[in-house]
Amino acid sequence: MADYVIAPPVIVSVPVAGGGAFPVRRVFCVGHNYAEHAREMGSDPNREPLPTASRLFSS
């Protein structure tokens, strides 16, 4: 193991269906103002259904 002056960050991951893990660097949450944000992004929240399950996005 390397002798780091500053400890590297812990790799956070989520389990993947079927086995394995997926590393997560950023978490984006959708809250109570989903409709407002959908409009800001050019979508119609009344025409497109709201998400019914948690979604995982990573960048």
MDTraj code that builds the backbone (N, CA, C; nanometers):
import mdtraj as md
import numpy as np

residues = "MET ALA ASP TYR VAL ILE ALA PRO PRO VAL ILE VAL SER VAL PRO VAL ALA GLY GLY GLY ALA PHE PRO VAL ARG ARG VAL PHE CYS VAL GLY HIS ASN TYR ALA GLU HIS ALA ARG GLU MET GLY SER ASP PRO ASN ARG GLU PRO LEU PRO THR ALA SER ARG LEU PHE SER SER".split()
xyz = np.array([
    [0.0846, -0.1185, 0.0000],
    [0.0000, 0.0000, 0.0000],
    [0.0883, 0.1236, 0.0000],
    [0.0496, 0.2245, -0.0774],
    [0.1257, 0.3480, -0.0856],
    [0.1145, 0.4265, 0.0445],
    [0.2162, 0.5069, 0.0694],
    [0.2174, 0.5899, 0.1897],
    [0.1653, 0.7283, 0.1526],
    [0.0310, 0.7443, 0.1479],
    [-0.0298, 0.8708, 0.1095],
    [-0.0199, 0.9727, 0.2218],
    [0.0056, 1.0988, 0.1856],
    [0.0060, 1.2073, 0.2835],
    [-0.1377, 1.2368, 0.3256],
    [-0.2290, 1.2341, 0.2273],
    [-0.3720, 1.2507, 0.2533],
    [-0.4398, 1.1238, 0.2054],
    [-0.5204, 1.0662, 0.2902],
    [-0.5872, 0.9406, 0.2554],
    [-0.6794, 0.9601, 0.1349],
    [-0.6761, 0.8678, 0.0382],
    [-0.7675, 0.8779, -0.0761],
    [-0.9114, 0.8535, -0.0310],
    [-1.0074, 0.9072, -0.1062],
    [-1.1474, 0.8882, -0.0668],
    [-1.1890, 0.7415, -0.0778],
    [-1.2835, 0.7050, 0.0037],
    [-1.3400, 0.5701, -0.0001],
    [-1.4267, 0.5592, -0.1253],
    [-1.4207, 0.4477, -0.1949],
    [-1.5040, 0.4270, -0.3123],
    [-1.6408, 0.3786, -0.2667],
    [-1.7424, 0.4608, -0.2924],
    [-1.8794, 0.4266, -0.2558],
    [-1.9420, 0.3572, -0.3762],
    [-2.0168, 0.2504, -0.3507],
    [-2.0792, 0.1782, -0.4613],
    [-2.2169, 0.1281, -0.4220],
    [-2.2943, 0.0941, -0.5239],
    [-2.4259, 0.0354, -0.5026],
    [-2.4293, -0.1006, -0.5706],
    [-2.5050, -0.1936, -0.5156],
    [-2.5117, -0.3264, -0.5769],
    [-2.5849, -0.3222, -0.7111],
    [-2.5449, -0.4103, -0.8013],
    [-2.6057, -0.4208, -0.9331],
    [-2.6843, -0.5508, -0.9393],
    [-2.8067, -0.5436, -0.9922],
    [-2.8882, -0.6642, -1.0077],
    [-2.8099, -0.7643, -1.0917],
    [-2.7994, -0.8847, -1.0449],
    [-2.7258, -0.9878, -1.1165],
    [-2.5831, -1.0038, -1.0655],
    [-2.5410, -0.9159, -0.9749],
    [-2.4083, -0.9298, -0.9166],
    [-2.3178, -0.8125, -0.9473],
    [-2.2204, -0.7946, -0.8648],
    [-2.1246, -0.6866, -0.8826],
    [-2.1668, -0.5592, -0.8134],
    [-2.0910, -0.4541, -0.8394],
    [-2.1187, -0.3244, -0.7786],
    [-2.0881, -0.2147, -0.8800],
    [-2.1512, -0.0991, -0.8626],
    [-2.1311, 0.0154, -0.9507],
    [-2.0794, 0.1308, -0.8658],
    [-1.9623, 0.1883, -0.9012],
    [-1.9095, 0.2993, -0.8212],
    [-1.9935, 0.4255, -0.8407],
    [-2.0191, 0.4963, -0.7332],
    [-2.1005, 0.6174, -0.7361],
    [-2.0132, 0.7345, -0.6946],
    [-2.0103, 0.8376, -0.7802],
    [-1.9325, 0.9572, -0.7473],
    [-2.0214, 1.0725, -0.7047],
    [-2.1363, 1.0846, -0.7679],
    [-2.2283, 1.1938, -0.7350],
    [-2.3689, 1.1373, -0.7222],
    [-2.4464, 1.1961, -0.6349],
    [-2.5853, 1.1540, -0.6184],
    [-2.6729, 1.2744, -0.6483],
    [-2.7706, 1.2551, -0.7365],
    [-2.8662, 1.3593, -0.7704],
    [-3.0016, 1.3165, -0.7152],
    [-3.0628, 1.4026, -0.6379],
    [-3.1908, 1.3692, -0.5759],
    [-3.3034, 1.4489, -0.6401],
    [-3.4168, 1.3853, -0.6558],
    [-3.5368, 1.4521, -0.7056],
    [-3.6302, 1.4675, -0.5869],
    [-3.6668, 1.5907, -0.5596],
    [-3.7476, 1.6172, -0.4414],
    [-3.8895, 1.6559, -0.4725],
    [-3.9484, 1.7277, -0.3802],
    [-4.0886, 1.7676, -0.3900],
    [-4.1151, 1.8649, -0.5043],
    [-4.0135, 1.9337, -0.5525],
    [-4.0343, 2.0311, -0.6588],
    [-3.9989, 1.9722, -0.7954],
    [-4.0254, 1.8446, -0.8142],
    [-3.9960, 1.7775, -0.9409],
    [-4.0634, 1.8478, -1.0584],
    [-4.1897, 1.8839, -1.0435],
    [-4.2646, 1.9463, -1.1528],
    [-4.2003, 2.0784, -1.1941],
    [-4.1579, 2.1575, -1.0978],
    [-4.0930, 2.2855, -1.1284],
    [-3.9650, 2.2637, -1.2092],
    [-3.8841, 2.1677, -1.1674],
    [-3.7594, 2.1391, -1.2390],
    [-3.7871, 2.0800, -1.3772],
    [-3.8894, 1.9987, -1.3897],
    [-3.9253, 1.9427, -1.5201],
    [-3.9595, 2.0553, -1.6164],
    [-4.0349, 2.1548, -1.5691],
    [-4.0694, 2.2694, -1.6544],
    [-3.9447, 2.3480, -1.6933],
    [-3.8526, 2.3678, -1.5970],
    [-3.7288, 2.4393, -1.6257],
    [-3.6481, 2.3705, -1.7357],
    [-3.6578, 2.2385, -1.7436],
    [-3.5821, 2.1616, -1.8418],
    [-3.6606, 2.1405, -1.9716],
    [-3.7789, 2.2038, -1.9826],
    [-3.8557, 2.1973, -2.1051],
    [-3.9533, 2.0818, -2.1139],
    [-3.9777, 2.0114, -2.0061],
    [-4.0733, 1.9002, -2.0058],
    [-4.2076, 1.9466, -1.9507],
    [-4.3095, 1.8698, -1.9803],
    [-4.4430, 1.8975, -1.9283],
    [-4.4752, 1.7915, -1.8239],
    [-4.4674, 1.8240, -1.6941],
    [-4.4915, 1.7235, -1.5902],
    [-4.6350, 1.6724, -1.5878],
    [-4.7285, 1.7455, -1.6512],
    [-4.8661, 1.6988, -1.6569],
    [-4.8852, 1.5951, -1.7669],
    [-4.7991, 1.5980, -1.8683],
    [-4.8097, 1.5048, -1.9799],
    [-4.7226, 1.3817, -1.9576],
    [-4.6053, 1.4023, -1.8971],
    [-4.5113, 1.2924, -1.8728],
    [-4.5272, 1.2452, -1.7285],
    [-4.5331, 1.1160, -1.7066],
    [-4.5547, 1.0655, -1.5707],
    [-4.4371, 1.0953, -1.4775],
    [-4.4692, 1.1137, -1.3520],
    [-4.3655, 1.1315, -1.2505],
    [-4.2941, 0.9987, -1.2276],
    [-4.1663, 1.0035, -1.1922],
    [-4.0974, 0.8784, -1.1599],
    [-4.1655, 0.8097, -1.0422],
    [-4.1840, 0.6795, -1.0524],
    [-4.2486, 0.6048, -0.9452],
    [-4.1494, 0.5223, -0.8653],
    [-4.0257, 0.5155, -0.9116],
    [-3.9230, 0.4401, -0.8414],
    [-3.7959, 0.5219, -0.8355],
    [-3.7084, 0.4873, -0.7447],
    [-3.5804, 0.5564, -0.7342],
    [-3.4988, 0.5329, -0.8599],
    [-3.4283, 0.6339, -0.9004],
    [-3.3412, 0.6260, -1.0169],
    [-3.2000, 0.6563, -0.9716],
    [-3.1036, 0.5913, -1.0310],
    [-2.9638, 0.6151, -0.9994],
    [-2.8968, 0.6736, -1.1223],
    [-2.8418, 0.7927, -1.1057],
    [-2.7655, 0.8578, -1.2111],
    [-2.6269, 0.8818, -1.1555],
    [-2.5277, 0.8567, -1.2335],
    [-2.3912, 0.8813, -1.1891],
    [-2.3150, 0.9486, -1.3007],
    [-2.2312, 1.0427, -1.2647],
    [-2.1481, 1.1083, -1.3661],
    [-2.0040, 1.1077, -1.3242],
])
top = md.Topology()
chain = top.add_chain()
for i, resn in enumerate(residues, 1):
    res = top.add_residue(resn, chain, resSeq=i)
    for name in ("N", "CA", "C"):
        top.add_atom(name, md.element.get_by_symbol(name[0]), res)
traj = md.Trajectory(xyz[None], top)
